[in-house]
Amino acid sequence: MKKLWIILGSLLFTAAVVMGCGSGKEQPKAKVEPVNLTISAAASLQDAAEELKTIYVSKNPNVNITYNLASSGTLQKQIEEGAPADLFISAGKSQMDALAQKGLIVEDSRKDLLGNELVLITGKEGNLTGFDGLTDASVKKISIGTPETVPAGQYAKETLTSLKLWDQIQPKLVLAKDVRQVLTYVETGNVDAGLVYRTDAIAGKDIKIVATAPAGSNKPIVYPMALIKSTKNQKEAEDFANFLFSDEAAKVFEKYGFKTLKK
């Protein structure tokens, strides 16, 4: 009988230990390593991109987003030379085409994200009233992005050529490294006029829009987006790309003057 009580006691003790272990605090979950995404994006996306980053990271705290903002041509060259990038958003199709031809993007991921317009701007107190006024002697300096590397500069050249002004204003041109530099030149009064995207003009200070490039004077302004083939974070990059097509992101893009395109 005594032996039975000893056995029962042992069983009860063991059960208590097991139950005690089960009722204790849960073991801490394994820490999720943060994912670092590098987004190479056209400089004209600067303001919208920062707001979208804030929204996305608040909902996905394990994702860190770093933007590399520059002219699309500069970003294209960087990617060709092996610079780290998970996603590329270009302000022109030719830069994306160049990467596609070299097999550097995930072809199935390429989609047109946004549209934009080219506008002529001047300082708030400027007297310029239209494109024809660019040939006037009072307009001494006109800034555009470098056409070979800056899509906005290429669109500007197309527009000015279409309007038969390109040859006439050559001596007045001040070339910029990206469209945001053009905006800064006009804001600071270093040039009398500049050609930028409407989205940049909206963000500008002490400037005004003089005219919009006539329909058909330049190729349609479209921002294509694609995953870079060398990304090590394909799923996370895809998730962020999908977010950029969401209704929530569309409201942000439209706030800054972009035209959203359907996925």
Backbone as JSON, one array per atom type, in Angstrom:
{
  "sequence": "MKKLWIILGSLLFTAAVVMGCGSGKEQPKAKVEPVNLTISAAASLQDAAEELKTIYVSKNPNVNITYNLASSGTLQKQIEEGAPADLFISAGKSQMDALAQKGLIVEDSRKDLLGNELVLITGKEGNLTGFDGLTDASVKKISIGTPETVPAGQYAKETLTSLKLWDQIQPKLVLAKDVRQVLTYVETGNVDAGLVYRTDAIAGKDIKIVATAPAGSNKPIVYPMALIKSTKNQKEAEDFANFLFSDEAAKVFEKYGFKTLKK",
  "N": [[0.84, -1.21, 0.0], [1.92, 1.16, 0.84], [3.82, 1.46, -1.13], [2.2, 1.95, -3.33], [1.13, 4.46, -2.74], [3.42, 5.94, -2.92], [4.01, 5.72, -5.64], [1.73, 6.98, -6.75], [2.09, 9.5, -5.7], [4.41, 10.29, -6.99], [3.52, 10.38, -9.63], [1.62, 12.44, -9.48], [3.28, 14.57, -8.82], [4.87, 14.73, -11.08], [2.92, 15.4, -12.98], [2.18, 17.87, -12.01], [4.51, 19.32, -12.41], [4.67, 19.28, -15.2], [2.31, 20.66, -15.87], [2.91, 23.05, -14.69], [5.02, 23.98, -16.23], [3.67, 24.32, -18.62], [1.94, 26.39, -18.03], [3.49, 28.54, -17.69], [5.23, 31.6, -18.75], [5.08, 32.33, -22.24], [7.52, 31.23, -24.55], [9.74, 33.61, -25.94], [9.12, 34.81, -29.23], [10.95, 34.08, -32.21], [13.06, 36.61, -33.37], [12.14, 38.66, -36.06], [14.02, 39.26, -38.84], [14.8, 42.44, -40.18], [13.91, 43.64, -43.45], [15.7, 45.16, -45.98], [14.94, 47.39, -48.4], [15.97, 48.78, -51.44], [15.09, 51.41, -53.37], [15.34, 52.61, -56.52], [14.59, 55.59, -57.9], [13.07, 58.03, -60.07], [13.97, 61.47, -59.79], [11.86, 63.26, -59.75], [9.9, 62.07, -58.3], [10.25, 62.51, -55.66], [8.81, 63.88, -53.43], [6.27, 62.59, -53.27], [7.16, 59.99, -52.96], [8.38, 59.93, -50.41], [6.2, 60.33, -48.69], [4.69, 58.05, -49.27], [6.44, 56.09, -48.39], [6.37, 56.49, -45.61], [3.73, 55.73, -45.04], [3.73, 53.03, -45.87], [5.77, 51.75, -44.34], [4.75, 52.06, -41.8], [2.8, 50.15, -41.76], [4.18, 47.92, -42.35], [6.39, 47.14, -40.47], [8.7, 45.6, -40.48], [10.06, 46.16, -42.73], [12.49, 48.11, -44.22], [12.92, 51.04, -46.06], [14.91, 52.47, -48.5], [15.53, 55.2, -50.5], [16.95, 55.87, -53.67], [17.39, 58.59, -55.28], [17.49, 60.18, -58.36], [18.37, 61.37, -61.68], [16.74, 59.54, -64.27], [18.4, 58.45, -66.21], [20.89, 58.46, -64.95], [20.39, 56.66, -62.87], [19.87, 54.37, -64.34], [22.41, 53.84, -65.44], [23.8, 53.35, -63.08], [22.6, 50.98, -62.18], [23.26, 49.28, -64.27], [25.95, 49.11, -63.8], [26.04, 47.6, -61.57], [25.12, 48.6, -59.13], [23.4, 48.33, -55.99], [19.95, 47.56, -56.06], [16.49, 47.11, -55.69], [14.1, 47.71, -56.86], [13.08, 49.61, -59.67], [12.03, 52.76, -60.67], [11.34, 54.57, -63.34], [11.41, 57.73, -65.09], [11.15, 57.67, -67.72], [10.67, 55.68, -70.68], [12.79, 54.77, -72.24], [15.06, 54.36, -70.64], [14.3, 52.2, -69.06], [13.9, 50.36, -71.07], [16.51, 50.02, -71.94], [17.69, 48.66, -69.79], [16.16, 46.37, -69.85], [16.95, 45.23, -72.28], [19.44, 44.38, -71.62], [18.92, 42.37, -69.93], [18.47, 42.9, -67.22], [16.23, 43.37, -65.68], [13.24, 42.03, -64.13], [11.23, 40.8, -66.37], [8.42, 40.18, -66.39], [7.53, 41.74, -64.34], [7.42, 44.33, -65.12], [5.65, 47.32, -65.4], [3.53, 50.08, -66.32], [3.38, 52.82, -64.29], [2.74, 55.58, -63.69], [1.66, 58.8, -65.05], [2.54, 62.01, -66.5], [2.93, 65.6, -67.01], [4.54, 68.06, -69.08], [5.67, 71.28, -68.27], [6.08, 74.84, -68.71], [7.88, 77.02, -66.73], [8.33, 80.0, -64.71], [9.82, 82.6, -62.66], [7.91, 83.92, -59.89], [7.42, 86.63, -60.29], [7.92, 86.92, -62.92], [7.63, 87.92, -66.42], [7.07, 86.36, -68.56], [4.9, 84.86, -70.93], [4.36, 82.67, -72.51], [5.53, 79.92, -74.63], [6.58, 81.09, -76.97], [7.74, 83.41, -76.07], [10.24, 82.75, -75.19], [12.25, 83.33, -76.94], [12.65, 85.98, -76.72], [14.63, 88.89, -75.98], [14.71, 89.58, -73.32], [14.64, 87.26, -71.91], [17.17, 85.53, -70.73], [18.38, 83.21, -69.75], [17.61, 79.76, -69.85], [16.53, 76.84, -68.38], [16.85, 73.31, -68.7], [16.63, 69.75, -68.18], [19.52, 67.69, -68.74], [19.34, 66.41, -71.89], [20.3, 63.85, -72.71], [20.44, 62.24, -70.45], [18.4, 62.87, -68.69], [15.05, 62.32, -68.54], [13.0, 64.34, -68.5], [14.39, 66.39, -69.66], [14.79, 65.38, -72.21], [12.13, 65.28, -73.09], [11.65, 68.0, -73.03], [13.37, 68.93, -75.02], [12.19, 67.68, -77.24], [9.72, 69.02, -77.28], [10.47, 71.73, -77.63], [11.73, 71.52, -80.07], [9.61, 70.69, -81.66], [8.1, 73.0, -81.56], [9.65, 74.62, -83.04], [11.69, 76.07, -81.81], [14.02, 75.21, -80.7], [16.63, 75.45, -81.98], [16.92, 78.21, -81.94], [17.1, 78.97, -79.24], [19.36, 77.81, -78.22], [21.85, 79.11, -77.31], [21.01, 80.09, -74.87], [20.57, 78.04, -73.12], [20.72, 76.27, -70.03], [21.91, 73.47, -68.74], [20.73, 70.87, -66.61], [21.32, 68.46, -63.93], [19.18, 66.94, -63.11], [15.55, 66.99, -63.01], [14.69, 68.28, -60.71], [16.77, 69.99, -60.14], [16.51, 71.85, -62.17], [14.13, 73.07, -61.35], [15.03, 74.25, -58.96], [16.89, 76.1, -59.97], [15.15, 77.93, -61.21], [13.57, 78.74, -59.05], [15.46, 80.08, -57.47], [16.14, 82.17, -59.06], [18.28, 81.97, -60.75], [17.99, 81.32, -63.37], [15.84, 82.41, -66.05], [13.66, 80.98, -66.91], [12.22, 77.64, -67.07], [11.83, 74.18, -67.95], [9.82, 71.78, -66.62], [8.33, 68.92, -64.94], [4.79, 68.87, -64.35], [4.26, 68.02, -61.78], [6.56, 68.76, -60.38], [6.42, 71.5, -60.56], [4.18, 72.01, -58.99], [5.24, 71.51, -56.52], [7.0, 73.55, -56.29], [8.45, 76.73, -55.16], [7.66, 80.15, -55.08], [7.3, 80.31, -57.85], [5.72, 80.16, -61.09], [3.4, 78.56, -63.29], [3.65, 78.91, -66.68], [2.89, 77.89, -69.17], [1.56, 74.87, -70.64], [3.07, 72.1, -72.22], [2.19, 71.72, -75.6], [-0.27, 69.37, -76.74], [0.92, 66.41, -78.19], [3.41, 67.44, -78.73], [5.48, 66.24, -77.48], [6.66, 62.94, -76.64], [4.39, 60.66, -74.99], [4.4, 61.07, -71.48], [5.46, 58.75, -69.38], [5.83, 56.7, -66.52], [7.55, 53.9, -66.09], [7.81, 50.88, -64.12], [9.8, 48.37, -62.56], [11.0, 45.24, -61.23], [14.34, 44.65, -60.19], [16.49, 42.24, -61.53], [18.55, 41.16, -60.0], [17.75, 41.39, -57.38], [17.56, 40.41, -53.96], [15.42, 40.3, -52.49], [12.87, 39.6, -53.55], [10.09, 38.96, -53.07], [9.33, 40.86, -51.11], [9.87, 43.2, -52.51], [8.05, 42.93, -54.59], [5.69, 43.07, -53.12], [5.79, 45.73, -52.25], [5.72, 47.04, -54.71], [3.16, 46.29, -55.57], [1.68, 47.66, -53.66], [2.08, 50.27, -54.53], [0.3, 50.46, -56.56], [-2.09, 50.56, -55.33], [-5.28, 51.86, -54.12], [-4.89, 53.59, -52.02], [-2.26, 54.49, -52.37], [-2.6, 55.71, -54.83], [-4.07, 58.01, -54.2], [-2.16, 59.52, -52.91], [-0.24, 59.91, -54.96], [-1.81, 61.38, -56.79], [-2.31, 63.63, -55.29], [0.09, 64.94, -55.48], [0.1, 65.63, -58.09], [0.44, 63.68, -60.1], [-0.62, 61.46, -62.74], [-2.44, 58.64, -62.28], [-2.05, 55.29, -63.4], [-3.78, 52.4, -64.51], [-3.19, 49.1, -63.25]],
  "CA": [[0.0, 0.0, 0.0], [2.83, 2.29, 0.91], [4.45, 1.6, -2.46], [1.18, 2.55, -4.22], [1.07, 5.9, -2.46], [4.66, 6.56, -3.45], [3.85, 5.81, -7.11], [0.73, 8.02, -7.01], [2.71, 10.8, -5.39], [5.35, 10.61, -8.07], [2.73, 10.75, -10.82], [1.03, 13.77, -9.24], [4.36, 15.54, -8.87], [5.25, 14.87, -12.5], [1.84, 16.14, -13.64], [2.24, 19.27, -11.57], [5.65, 19.95, -13.08], [4.29, 19.47, -16.61], [1.31, 21.74, -15.92], [3.59, 24.3, -14.34], [5.77, 24.42, -17.42], [2.73, 24.76, -19.65], [1.25, 27.62, -17.65], [4.44, 29.63, -17.57], [5.24, 32.56, -19.84], [5.44, 31.75, -23.53], [8.86, 31.52, -25.0], [9.72, 34.71, -26.91], [9.2, 34.4, -30.63], [12.2, 34.42, -32.89], [13.02, 37.96, -33.92], [12.09, 38.71, -37.52], [15.07, 40.14, -39.36], [14.24, 43.45, -41.08], [14.27, 43.57, -44.87], [16.09, 46.48, -46.48], [14.65, 47.57, -49.83], [16.53, 49.97, -52.09], [14.25, 51.8, -54.51], [15.92, 53.63, -57.4], [13.42, 56.27, -58.45], [13.27, 59.33, -60.7], [14.0, 62.57, -58.83], [10.56, 63.95, -59.72], [9.02, 61.34, -57.39], [10.77, 62.73, -54.31], [7.82, 64.21, -52.39], [5.28, 61.51, -53.16], [7.86, 58.79, -52.48], [8.59, 60.02, -48.96], [4.91, 60.13, -48.02], [4.33, 56.65, -49.45], [7.33, 55.33, -47.52], [5.85, 56.6, -44.25], [2.52, 54.9, -44.95], [4.03, 51.61, -46.04], [6.57, 51.26, -43.23], [3.89, 52.0, -40.61], [2.03, 48.91, -41.85], [5.13, 46.82, -42.52], [7.55, 47.59, -39.68], [9.9, 44.79, -40.72], [10.64, 46.59, -44.01], [13.16, 49.42, -44.28], [12.98, 51.5, -47.45], [15.88, 53.51, -48.81], [15.38, 55.7, -51.88], [18.07, 56.43, -54.41], [16.7, 59.51, -56.18], [18.38, 60.85, -59.32], [17.8, 61.32, -63.02], [16.53, 58.15, -64.68], [19.58, 58.01, -66.93], [21.93, 58.18, -63.96], [20.0, 55.42, -62.18], [20.06, 53.28, -65.31], [23.85, 53.55, -65.5], [24.2, 52.75, -61.8], [22.11, 49.6, -62.15], [24.08, 48.55, -65.24], [27.28, 48.92, -63.21], [25.94, 46.71, -60.42], [24.69, 49.24, -57.89], [22.27, 47.6, -55.41], [18.6, 48.11, -56.26], [15.46, 46.07, -55.72], [13.01, 48.18, -57.72], [13.44, 50.81, -60.44], [10.91, 53.54, -61.2], [11.94, 55.52, -64.27], [10.53, 58.75, -65.64], [11.15, 57.5, -69.17], [10.68, 54.29, -71.11], [14.05, 54.37, -72.87], [15.97, 53.87, -69.62], [13.84, 50.86, -68.7], [14.17, 49.52, -72.25], [17.95, 49.71, -71.96], [17.93, 47.63, -68.78], [15.5, 45.15, -70.32], [17.77, 44.67, -73.34], [20.62, 43.75, -71.0], [18.45, 41.31, -69.06], [18.68, 43.3, -65.83], [14.97, 43.51, -64.95], [12.31, 40.9, -64.2], [10.34, 41.27, -67.43], [7.0, 40.07, -66.04], [7.19, 42.72, -63.31], [7.39, 45.68, -65.69], [4.32, 47.91, -65.57], [3.49, 51.54, -66.34], [2.81, 53.23, -63.01], [2.24, 56.96, -63.63], [1.79, 59.71, -66.17], [2.86, 63.37, -66.07], [2.89, 66.62, -68.07], [5.66, 69.0, -69.1], [5.19, 72.67, -68.21], [7.06, 75.93, -68.74], [7.73, 77.82, -65.51], [9.18, 81.17, -64.51], [9.68, 83.14, -61.31], [6.59, 84.47, -59.58], [7.31, 87.99, -60.83], [8.32, 86.91, -64.33], [6.68, 88.46, -67.41], [6.9, 85.41, -69.65], [3.49, 84.46, -71.07], [4.21, 81.47, -73.31], [6.74, 79.39, -75.21], [7.15, 82.0, -77.96], [8.51, 84.44, -75.38], [11.58, 82.28, -74.86], [13.22, 83.92, -77.87], [12.76, 87.41, -76.42], [15.92, 89.28, -75.42], [14.61, 89.69, -71.86], [14.86, 85.93, -71.36], [18.58, 85.3, -71.0], [18.77, 81.84, -69.4], [16.51, 78.79, -69.8], [17.09, 75.56, -67.92], [16.19, 72.02, -68.92], [17.5, 68.64, -67.81], [20.38, 67.23, -69.83], [18.49, 65.49, -72.67], [20.86, 62.51, -72.84], [20.3, 61.46, -69.22], [17.22, 63.28, -67.92], [13.85, 62.22, -69.39], [12.33, 65.64, -68.62], [15.18, 67.16, -70.62], [14.48, 64.84, -73.54], [10.79, 65.76, -73.43], [11.77, 69.44, -73.27], [13.98, 69.07, -76.34], [11.17, 67.31, -78.21], [8.71, 70.09, -77.32], [11.07, 72.94, -78.21], [11.97, 71.22, -81.49], [8.29, 70.7, -82.29], [7.65, 74.4, -81.65], [10.66, 75.31, -83.85], [12.4, 77.0, -80.94], [15.23, 74.58, -80.19], [17.85, 76.06, -82.53], [16.99, 79.63, -81.58], [17.4, 79.23, -77.83], [20.55, 77.07, -77.82], [22.81, 79.89, -76.5], [20.45, 80.43, -73.56], [20.28, 76.85, -72.33], [21.5, 75.87, -68.86], [21.53, 72.07, -68.55], [20.73, 70.44, -65.21], [21.55, 67.02, -63.73], [17.87, 66.3, -63.0], [14.47, 67.95, -63.12], [14.63, 69.07, -59.48], [17.76, 71.07, -60.23], [15.88, 72.87, -63.01], [13.2, 73.78, -60.48], [15.82, 75.08, -58.04], [17.44, 77.22, -60.73], [14.08, 78.91, -61.42], [13.19, 79.25, -57.72], [16.5, 80.98, -56.96], [16.36, 83.26, -60.0], [19.5, 81.78, -61.54], [17.55, 81.3, -64.77], [14.57, 83.13, -66.24], [12.58, 80.03, -67.19], [12.65, 76.26, -67.09], [10.81, 73.19, -68.31], [9.78, 70.72, -65.6], [7.05, 68.22, -64.88], [3.77, 69.57, -63.58], [4.4, 67.63, -60.37], [7.63, 69.56, -59.78], [5.92, 72.87, -60.47], [3.28, 72.05, -57.83], [6.08, 71.52, -55.32], [7.9, 74.7, -56.33], [8.2, 77.93, -54.35], [7.86, 81.43, -55.78], [7.33, 80.13, -59.3], [4.38, 80.0, -61.67], [3.31, 77.83, -64.56], [3.35, 79.82, -67.78], [2.19, 77.15, -70.22], [1.72, 73.42, -70.7], [3.53, 71.67, -73.54], [1.04, 71.35, -76.43], [-0.51, 67.94, -76.98], [1.62, 65.89, -79.35], [4.73, 68.05, -78.92], [6.48, 65.31, -76.95], [6.14, 61.59, -76.43], [3.65, 60.55, -73.73], [5.28, 60.96, -70.32], [5.03, 57.57, -68.62], [6.81, 56.19, -65.56], [7.5, 52.44, -65.94], [8.4, 50.34, -62.9], [10.13, 46.95, -62.68], [11.93, 44.66, -60.27], [15.68, 44.37, -60.71], [16.67, 40.79, -61.5], [19.53, 40.76, -58.98], [17.23, 41.58, -56.03], [17.51, 39.27, -53.05], [14.19, 40.5, -51.72], [11.86, 39.68, -54.6], [8.72, 38.99, -52.53], [9.09, 42.15, -50.45], [9.85, 44.21, -53.57], [6.76, 42.75, -55.27], [4.65, 43.59, -52.23], [5.83, 47.21, -52.28], [5.27, 47.43, -56.04], [1.7, 46.16, -55.57], [1.16, 48.76, -52.84], [2.11, 51.5, -55.32], [-0.89, 50.45, -57.43], [-3.28, 50.54, -54.49], [-6.07, 53.1, -54.08], [-4.28, 54.47, -51.02], [-1.09, 55.11, -53.01], [-3.1, 56.57, -55.91], [-4.46, 59.3, -53.61], [-0.93, 60.26, -52.65], [0.3, 60.33, -56.26], [-2.68, 62.42, -57.34], [-2.1, 64.83, -54.45], [1.29, 65.6, -55.98], [-0.09, 65.99, -59.5], [0.66, 62.59, -61.05], [-1.76, 60.75, -63.28], [-2.26, 57.23, -61.98], [-2.41, 54.39, -64.48], [-4.27, 51.12, -64.0], [-2.22, 48.01, -63.28]],
  "C": [[0.87, 1.25, 0.0], [3.47, 2.57, -0.44], [3.49, 2.28, -3.44], [1.11, 4.04, -4.02], [2.31, 6.62, -3.0], [4.55, 6.75, -4.96], [2.88, 6.92, -7.47], [1.31, 9.41, -6.77], [3.65, 11.24, -6.49], [4.63, 11.08, -9.33], [2.14, 12.15, -10.67], [2.09, 14.86, -9.34], [4.77, 15.84, -10.32], [4.22, 15.69, -13.25], [1.89, 17.61, -13.29], [3.36, 20.02, -12.27], [5.31, 20.27, -14.53], [3.32, 20.63, -16.75], [1.96, 23.07, -15.6], [4.37, 24.86, -15.5], [4.84, 24.97, -18.48], [2.09, 26.09, -19.32], [2.2, 28.8, -17.51], [4.37, 30.57, -18.76], [5.68, 31.89, -21.13], [6.87, 32.14, -23.88], [8.82, 32.66, -26.03], [9.89, 34.2, -28.33], [10.52, 34.84, -31.24], [12.06, 35.79, -33.54], [13.06, 37.93, -35.44], [13.13, 39.72, -38.01], [14.46, 41.16, -40.32], [14.75, 43.27, -42.51], [14.57, 44.99, -45.35], [15.87, 46.55, -47.99], [15.29, 48.87, -50.32], [15.71, 50.25, -53.35], [14.94, 52.91, -55.29], [14.78, 54.3, -58.15], [13.79, 57.64, -59.02], [13.12, 60.45, -59.68], [12.65, 63.27, -58.7], [9.57, 63.28, -58.77], [9.3, 61.66, -55.92], [9.69, 62.93, -53.24], [6.8, 63.1, -52.18], [5.93, 60.27, -52.56], [8.03, 58.8, -50.97], [7.29, 59.78, -48.2], [4.48, 58.66, -48.12], [5.18, 55.75, -48.57], [6.79, 55.33, -46.09], [4.63, 55.71, -44.05], [2.86, 53.42, -44.96], [4.77, 51.04, -44.84], [5.73, 51.17, -41.95], [3.08, 50.71, -40.58], [2.93, 47.68, -42.0], [6.42, 47.17, -41.8], [8.82, 46.77, -39.88], [10.61, 45.16, -42.03], [11.24, 47.99, -43.88], [13.29, 49.81, -45.75], [13.99, 52.64, -47.58], [15.7, 53.92, -50.27], [16.72, 56.18, -52.42], [17.43, 57.28, -55.5], [17.71, 60.24, -57.07], [17.68, 60.87, -60.67], [17.72, 59.86, -63.45], [17.74, 57.59, -65.43], [20.73, 57.66, -66.0], [21.64, 56.87, -63.24], [20.2, 54.21, -63.09], [21.52, 52.86, -65.35], [24.32, 52.87, -64.22], [23.81, 51.28, -61.74], [22.93, 48.73, -63.12], [25.47, 48.22, -64.67], [27.24, 48.1, -61.92], [25.55, 47.34, -59.11], [23.48, 48.5, -57.33], [20.94, 48.32, -55.62], [17.63, 46.93, -56.32], [14.36, 46.41, -56.71], [13.45, 49.46, -58.41], [12.16, 51.46, -60.95], [11.52, 54.66, -62.03], [10.92, 56.55, -64.72], [10.48, 58.67, -67.16], [11.25, 56.03, -69.55], [12.04, 53.84, -71.64], [15.04, 53.8, -71.86], [15.6, 52.45, -69.18], [14.09, 49.89, -69.85], [15.63, 49.08, -72.28], [18.29, 48.61, -70.97], [17.33, 46.29, -69.21], [16.36, 44.46, -71.38], [19.0, 43.95, -72.79], [20.23, 42.67, -70.0], [18.57, 41.62, -67.58], [17.39, 43.49, -65.03], [14.17, 42.21, -65.06], [11.2, 41.33, -65.16], [8.86, 41.27, -67.04], [6.56, 41.11, -65.02], [7.04, 44.13, -63.87], [5.96, 46.14, -65.94], [4.44, 49.43, -65.61], [2.72, 52.02, -65.12], [2.09, 54.58, -63.07], [2.38, 57.7, -64.96], [2.05, 61.12, -65.63], [2.73, 64.32, -67.26], [4.11, 67.51, -67.96], [5.1, 70.42, -69.13], [6.37, 73.63, -68.25], [6.82, 76.79, -67.5], [8.67, 79.01, -65.52], [9.02, 81.62, -63.07], [8.33, 83.8, -61.14], [6.37, 85.84, -60.19], [7.67, 88.06, -62.31], [7.22, 87.39, -65.27], [6.43, 87.51, -68.57], [5.45, 84.93, -69.72], [3.29, 83.19, -71.9], [5.54, 81.04, -73.91], [7.39, 80.36, -76.2], [8.03, 83.06, -77.32], [9.92, 84.03, -75.04], [12.65, 82.87, -75.77], [13.44, 85.41, -77.6], [14.09, 87.7, -75.72], [15.9, 89.37, -73.9], [14.8, 88.34, -71.16], [16.29, 85.51, -71.72], [19.03, 83.86, -70.72], [17.53, 80.96, -69.24], [17.11, 77.45, -69.38], [16.2, 74.38, -68.29], [17.14, 70.93, -68.43], [18.35, 68.24, -69.01], [19.63, 66.15, -70.62], [18.99, 64.05, -72.73], [20.62, 61.64, -71.61], [19.04, 61.75, -68.41], [15.98, 63.21, -68.82], [13.13, 63.55, -69.57], [13.06, 66.54, -69.61], [14.94, 66.7, -72.04], [13.11, 65.31, -74.0], [10.82, 67.25, -73.77], [12.35, 69.69, -74.67], [12.97, 68.75, -77.43], [10.15, 68.43, -78.39], [9.27, 71.32, -78.02], [11.37, 72.74, -79.7], [10.65, 71.26, -82.26], [7.78, 72.12, -82.5], [8.61, 75.27, -82.46], [11.41, 76.39, -83.06], [13.78, 76.48, -80.53], [16.5, 75.26, -80.68], [18.02, 77.5, -82.06], [17.44, 79.87, -80.14], [18.65, 78.49, -77.32], [21.52, 77.88, -76.95], [22.31, 80.2, -75.09], [20.34, 79.23, -72.61], [21.28, 76.62, -71.19], [21.03, 74.45, -68.54], [21.69, 71.66, -67.08], [20.85, 68.93, -65.1], [20.25, 66.25, -63.55], [16.81, 67.39, -62.96], [14.34, 68.82, -61.87], [15.66, 70.2, -59.47], [17.24, 72.19, -61.12], [14.95, 73.73, -62.15], [13.95, 74.72, -59.54], [16.4, 76.29, -58.75], [16.39, 78.32, -60.93], [13.68, 79.55, -60.09], [14.18, 80.3, -57.21], [16.79, 82.16, -57.9], [17.64, 83.15, -60.8], [19.23, 81.65, -63.02], [16.19, 81.99, -64.86], [13.39, 82.2, -66.44], [13.13, 78.61, -67.18], [11.5, 75.37, -67.5], [10.91, 72.02, -67.34], [8.46, 69.97, -65.73], [6.05, 69.06, -64.07], [3.91, 69.26, -62.08], [5.49, 68.42, -59.66], [7.17, 71.0, -59.59], [4.99, 73.04, -59.26], [4.08, 72.16, -56.54], [6.95, 72.77, -55.22], [7.48, 75.87, -55.45], [8.52, 79.17, -55.18], [8.04, 81.25, -57.28], [5.88, 80.05, -59.79], [4.47, 79.25, -62.98], [2.86, 78.8, -65.63], [2.51, 79.13, -68.85], [2.46, 75.66, -70.08], [2.17, 73.04, -72.11], [2.33, 71.22, -74.36], [0.93, 69.85, -76.64], [0.21, 67.51, -78.25], [3.0, 66.47, -79.57], [5.84, 67.21, -78.31], [5.83, 63.94, -76.79], [5.36, 61.55, -75.11], [4.62, 60.33, -72.57], [4.75, 59.87, -69.4], [6.18, 57.1, -67.73], [6.67, 54.67, -65.45], [8.23, 52.01, -64.66], [8.69, 48.86, -63.12], [11.07, 46.53, -61.57], [13.28, 44.43, -60.95], [15.98, 42.89, -60.5], [17.61, 40.33, -60.38], [19.0, 40.92, -57.55], [17.24, 40.28, -55.22], [16.25, 39.32, -52.19], [12.99, 40.58, -52.67], [10.44, 39.78, -54.05], [8.4, 40.35, -51.92], [9.04, 43.29, -51.48], [8.53, 44.15, -54.35], [5.62, 43.32, -54.43], [4.61, 45.11, -52.26], [5.35, 47.72, -53.64], [3.74, 47.34, -56.13], [1.05, 47.27, -54.76], [1.1, 50.05, -53.66], [0.95, 51.59, -56.3], [-2.19, 50.49, -56.63], [-4.02, 51.88, -54.54], [-5.46, 54.11, -53.11], [-3.08, 55.21, -51.62], [-1.53, 56.07, -54.1], [-3.47, 57.95, -55.38], [-3.23, 60.17, -53.34], [-0.33, 60.78, -53.96], [-0.51, 61.49, -56.84], [-2.55, 63.73, -56.57], [-0.92, 65.63, -54.97], [1.25, 65.85, -57.49], [0.14, 64.91, -60.52], [-0.67, 62.05, -61.57], [-1.52, 59.27, -62.99], [-2.76, 56.38, -63.13], [-2.84, 53.06, -63.88], [-3.23, 50.04, -64.19], [-2.51, 47.07, -64.44]]
}
